[in-house]
Amino acid sequence: MSKDAVGTAQAAAPHRATGTLPADAGDAGYSKDLKPRHINMIAIGGAIGTGLFLGAGGRLRDAGPALAIAYLVCGVFAFFVVRALGELVLYRPSSGSFVSYAREFLGEKGAYVAGWMYFLNWSTTGIADITAIALYTHYWSMFTSIPQWVLALIALAVVLAVNLISVKIFGEMEFWFAIVKVATLVGFMLIGVFLLATQHDVGGHTPGLGMITDHGGFFAQGLMPVIVVMQGVIFSYAALELVGVAAGETAEPEKVVPRAVNSIMWRVALFYVGSVVLLALLLPGSLYSGDESPFVTVLSKIGVPAAGDVMNLVVLTAAMSSLNSGLYSTGRILRSMATAGSAPKFTSVMSRSQVPYGGILLTCGVCVLGVGLNFLVPSKAFEIVLNVASLGIISTWVIIMVCHLVFVRRARSGLVSRPHFRLPGSPVTEVVTIGFLLAVLVLMWNDAEVGRKTLFLVPVIAVMLVAGWFGVRRRVGENAAREAARTAE
């Protein structure tokens, strides 16, 4: 364990003795305006993204029906991550979420790495989102004459305005975004089940097991394509940890969070695995494309009018939801870091409506660079940033599991108390999950076109993190000393 972590443990001990938990200074000043329905729908929204609505088409073509196994396996590990985070939330709710827990269990260096890798994840995801929004908007002829970068800038401005007003507006926006996504998936699945039950013709094909057995079987493309697509599949679950951040702004996290976390598993099984199996039973995998939503492919084959328009609107909604979540979460994470000295001071600033607008504006500033990327290389902007974001997601999940391992070890030593809501199978669950996530990174090397180029960024990011730490470590030390003095008073 690092000296930072030891120091944190020693500082935390007196608080355990008196029965009060150490507070993250970054948690002060927030409202508690997120209602249970907001948290529940944020959990649903985090589990359903553009990775399903758009990305599943290309993955189904590449991996075949076995894509369902990839979604299930990654979904199980994603559930373990969010379940571990949920236990930490009930131990001590914090808007700083896993960055706050990394500070307590891994020390300031751990919090620094966790925070900036998460910022890297969401700032680059934000660029991907505004790029996607611009691309989806170009689907309609009335917008094709507008440059892609202009549409990206408009989308960013709209979502920024929503985030700066209040957390309640953010919650309402996410609530209705999630409603749209769930209603669309349920509607499609009902149509798909009807087509399957009635053996209705779908583009000259009869739905059923024959769509799988007559076209190469379950592993039509072999095992390796299934493994390679897991990087993209993990990205589909990237916003699940948002539940932990949002818990810091709800009045009763101990009631809301367990319900929201536990429901994630059946949502993954129903919406992801169920949808992919249904798609595989309706059409051969070779007919799906990465350039079109698989749902649009099916609906257009049966002559549903305006299927492309409706689904494009839903995918647009999913991208807006992701951008909205990214600005929200990074604003809170950066404020937690700023109060510790590891992020710019202005990111700790709160507005009168109790919104950490400094951090939100910093993330927005990086997204503006994405607008420039859309201007310079509009055809490659989405792919460039998506690859970088995947590194941030995997590192964030690994840090959450490492924090939980240390948390459980301290609980066994009597330093902290575990809540009733626990990650099952600890510490084996954490170790296996970390191993799986690291294995995904290693397997990315087999993807020479995308994955290997992404891995080349790892040493570059590492150098930037080390250089940044040397730039902030004095301020972090001074802040820690002031906080220790304040606690001792």
N, C-alpha and C positions, 0 to 999 in steps of 0.2 A: 504494500500500500504506500502511496506517495506521502511526503511530509504534509502536503496540503490536506489530504484525506485524514491523516492522523490528527492534525490540528483541528479540523472540523469536528471530528469525533469527540475530542476533548472539550471543545466549546459547547457541544450539544449535550454532554453529560449532565451539567447542572440543570438544564431545562427538563431532562427526564426525571431528575430527582424531585423537582418541584411540581411535576405533573403537567407542565406546559410545553408545547412543541416550539422549536425555533421557527420564527417567521422569516419569510423572504421579504426583505425590505421593499422589493419591487411589487409586492402584493397590495401595498397601501394605496388607498384612493379609488379603488374600483367599485363600481356599482354591482348589485346582485340582480340584474334585470333579466337574465336568461331564465326562462321558465322550463319546467320539465319537458314540455312538448318541443321546445327549441333544442334541448340537448338530445332528445331522442331522434329528432329529424337530422340534426348535425351528424349523429352517428350513422344514420342511414345514408346521408349525403356523402359521408366519407367513404362508405363502402360501395358506392355506385358512382363511377366517374366515366370520363371519356374513354378510358381503357376498355370498357365493356361496349359502350355504344358505337365506338368507331374502331378501336384497335383490334377487337375480337375477330373481325373479318379477315385481316391479313394473317393473324395467328392461326385461325382455323384452317386457312389454306396451307400454311407452312407445316403445322403440326398435326393436322387432321383431328378426328374426334377425341383423341387423347389429350387435346387441350383442356378438356374438362378435368382431367387428373391434375394438370399443372395448376389450374385455378383452385382445385380442392386442396392440394398440398400447400401452396402458398397461402391460401386462406386460413388453414389450420395454424400455420406459424404466425400469420398476421394476428389471429385471435389470441395466441399466446402472448404476443407483444402487448396488445391493448389490454389484456387481462392483467398482466404484470403492472402496466401503467395504472390501471384502475385500482389495484391494491395500494400503490403508492399514493394515489389521489385520496383514498379514504384514510390513509395514515396521516396525510397533511395536504389538503387542497391548496393548490397554488397556480396562479396564472402563468408563473414561470415554468410550470410543469416539469418535464424531465431535466431542464437546465437547472432548476432549483434543486431537484433531487441529486443531480450530478455534483452540484456544489456541496451538498451535505455528505454524500457517500464517496465521491471520488476526488473532492477538492476543487480548488479554483481552476486548475488546468483542465480537469475533466469538464467542468461547466463551460469553460471557454471553447473547447473543441466541440462540445455538444451544441452549443448555441450557434457558432459560426457555420458548422456543417448543416444545421437546420436552416439557417438563413440562406446558405448556398442552395439547398434543396428548393426552398419556396421562391426565392428570387428568380432562379432559372426556370422553375415551373411556371412562375408568373409570366415570364417571357414566352414560354411555350403556349400558355393559355391565351395571351393576347394575339399571338400568331395564329392559333387555331380559330379564335373568334373572327379574325379578319378573313381567314380562308373560308370559314363556313358562311360568312356574310356574302362573300363573292359568289356563293351558289346561286343567289337570286340575281337576275339580270339587271335589276334596277340599281345594284351596287357595284357592278363589275367595272364601271368607269372610275370609281373612287380608288386611289392607290391603297395598297395593302397597309402601308405604314400609317395612313390617316385613320383607317378603321381601327387599327390596333391602339392608336392614341385615344380615340373616342371611347373605346371600351375601357381602357385604363382610367380615364377621367370619371366615367360613370361609377365604376366600382369604388374608386377612391373616395368619391363624394359620399357614397353610402357608408363606408367604413368610418369616415370622419364625423358623421352626425351623432351616432350613439350605438352602443352595443345592442340595444333593443332592436334597432333598425337592421343591424347585421343579422340578428337572430331571426327576425321575420323574413328577411330575404332568403336565408338559408332554408327556413321552414318551407317556403313556397317552391324554391328550387328543388328540394327533395321530393315534395308532393308531385311535381311534374315528372321527375325521373321515375318514381315508383309507379305512378299511374300508367306511364308509357310502357314500362316493363310488364306490368300485370296485364295490360291490354294486349300486348303482343303475345304473351304466353297463353292467354285464353284463345287467341286466334290460332296459335300454333298447335295447341292441344286439339282444337276443333278440326284443323286440317289433318292431323295425325289420326284422330278417331274415325273420321269419315273417309279417309284415304283420298282426300281431294287432290286433284292434279296440281302440282306446283312446278310451273315452267316445263311441262313435259315429263316430270318425274313423279312417281308414286311414293309418298312419304312412308317411312317405316324402317325397320332394321336393315332392309336391303340397301338403303342409302349408305350404310356403313360396311356391311359384309360384301357387297358387290363392288366396292370401290377401294379395296386395299385393306379393309378391316379397321379395327380401333386404332392401331398404330400404323396408319397408312403410309406415313413418311419415315417410319422408324422411331427409335427412342431419342436420338440426339436432337432432332428439331424440337421435341417437347422440352428438353432440358434447356436449350438455347433460348426459347421464348420466355423462360421464367423471369428473366430480367425485366421484360416488359410487363409480365403479369404482376410482379411485385409493385411496379409503378401504379398499377390499377388500384391497389389498396393504400396508396401513399398518404391519404388524409385521415386514416383511422385514428391516429394519435391526437387529432384535433379535440377529441372528447376530453382528454386530460387538460388541455389548455382552457377550454370553455368551462370546465368544472370550477375554476377559480372565480367565475362570475355568475354562479347560481347559488341560491339561498340554501338548498339542501342537497349537497353533493352526495352525502351518504345514502340517500334514497334514490337519487336519479342515476348516478353513475353505474351501479351494479346492474340495473335494469337495462340501461343502454348498451353496456359492454356485453352482457350475456346474450342479447338479441342479435349481435353481430354474426354469430356462427350460423344461425339458421338463415340469415339474410344472404350470407355468402353461398350457402348450399342452394337456396332457392333461386336467387337472381343470377349468380355467376355460373355455377355448375349446371343448374336446371336450364338456363338459357342456352348454354353451349351444347348440351345434350340434345335439346329440342332443335336447335339449328342444324346439328349434324344429322338428325332424323328426317329433316325436311328437304335438304339438298346435299349433293356431294360436296365435300370440302373444297374441291378444285374450282367450284363456281363462285366462291366468296373472294373478296378482294380487299386489300388494305386501303384502297381509295374510296371505298363506300361502306357505309354501315351495313353489317350483315342483316340487320332487321329490314333495311330498305331493300336489300337484294331479294329477300323472301317476299315482302309485300308487293314489290313491283312485278314479281313473277306471277302473282295471282291477280294482278290488275287492280290493286287498290289505288284509287285516285289520290294524287297529291301525297303519296307515301314518302317521297323524297323530301318534300317541303316540311311535312310534320316532323320527321325524324331529324332533319337538319336543324329545326328549331329546338328540339330536345337536346341535341349534341351541343348546340350553342349555349343552351341553359346550363349544361354540365360544365362547360368551359368557364362560364361566368361564375358559377358556384365555386369552382376550384380557385379562380383568381380572388374571389371574395374571401375565401378561407385563408389563402396565403397571406394577404395583407393583414387580416385579423390576427392570425397566430404569430407572425413574425413581429408585429407591433408589441405584443405581450412578452414574447421571448426576449426581444432586444431591451425592453425596459428592465426586466429582471437582470440582464447582463450589465446594463448601464449603472444600476445601483451598486453593483459589485466592482465597477471600474473596467470591465472587459469589453464594453461597447461605448461608442461616442456618447458624451454626456447629454447631448440634445435628445437622444432617443428615450430618455427617462421622462421627458416632459409630458404632462397630461393636459388635456383641454378641460374646459368648464363642464363638458358633458361626460367627463371621466373616461376619455379615450386617449390612449398613448400615441398621439399623432406623430411624435418625432420618429418612432420606429417605423410606423406605417409609411411616412414620407420617404424614409431611407430605402425601404423595399421598393417603393414606387419609383424612386430615382434609378434603381438598377433596371426596373422594367422599362424605363424610358430608353435605356441603352438598347433594350430589346426592340424598341420602336426603330432605332437606328439600324439594328440588324435586319429588320424587315425591309428597310429602305435599301440597304447594301446588297443583301443576299436573300431575297424573299423566298426563294425555292428551297433554301437549306436551313433557314432560321429555326424551324421547329425541331429538326433532327439534331442540330448542334446542341441546343440547350437541354433537350430531353435526356441525352446521354449523361450530361453533367449532373442533372437532378437525381438520376438513379443512384449515384455515389452518395449523395446527401441522405437519401432515404435509407439505404442499407446501414450507413454509419449511425444514423439516429436510432434505428431499431436495435442495433448492437449495443449502443450506450444505454438504452432503456433496460435491456436485459442484464447488463453488467451492474447497473445501479440496483436492480432488484436482487441480484446475487449477494451484493454487499449488505443490502437491507436485511435479507433473511439471515445472513451470518451474524449480524449485530443483534437481531431478534433472539437468536439462539444463545447469544452471550448475555442477554438480559438488558441490553442498552436501549432497545426500542421495543414496542409492542406491535405485533401484526394485527390488522383488523380481521373481522370475521370473513370478509370477502378476499379470497386468496387465489394465487396462481397455483393450480394443482401440479403435483409431481416435482416441486422444487427440491433440490437444485438441478435435477436432471433435465427438466423442461427448458430452463434457461441455457444450459450448456448445449443441448441438441439444437435449439433455435439459433444460437450464435454460430454453431458449426454449419448449419444450413445456409445462413446468410453469407458467411465467408465462402462457402462452396459455390454459391451463385456468382460471387466475384471471380473466383478462379475459373469457373466454367465460361465466363464471359470471354475468356481468351480464345475460345473455340469459334467465336463469332468475329472473323477477321474484318468484316465490313464495318461493324459498329462497336461491338463489345471490346475488342482489342484496343481500338483508338481511345475508347473511354478510359481504359485502365492506364494508358500512358499519362493521363491527367493526374493520377494519384500522387506521384512524387512532386508534381508542380503544386498541387494543393497543400501537400505536407510542408513544403518550403514556405509557402505563404502563411500557413498557420504558425510555424515556428517564428518567422520574422515578426508576425503580428503579436505573438506572446511577449517577445522581448520589448515590443513597443508599449505594452500595457501593464506589464507585471509590476512596475513600481506603483502605478495608480491602484492596481488591485490590492497590493500589500497595504497601502495607506488606508484604503477603504475598509479592509478587513480589520486593521488595528482600531480604527474609529468605531466600527461595529462592536468589536470585543469590549472596548471601553464603555460604550453605551449599555451593553448587556450587563456588565459588571456593576453598574451603578445601582 
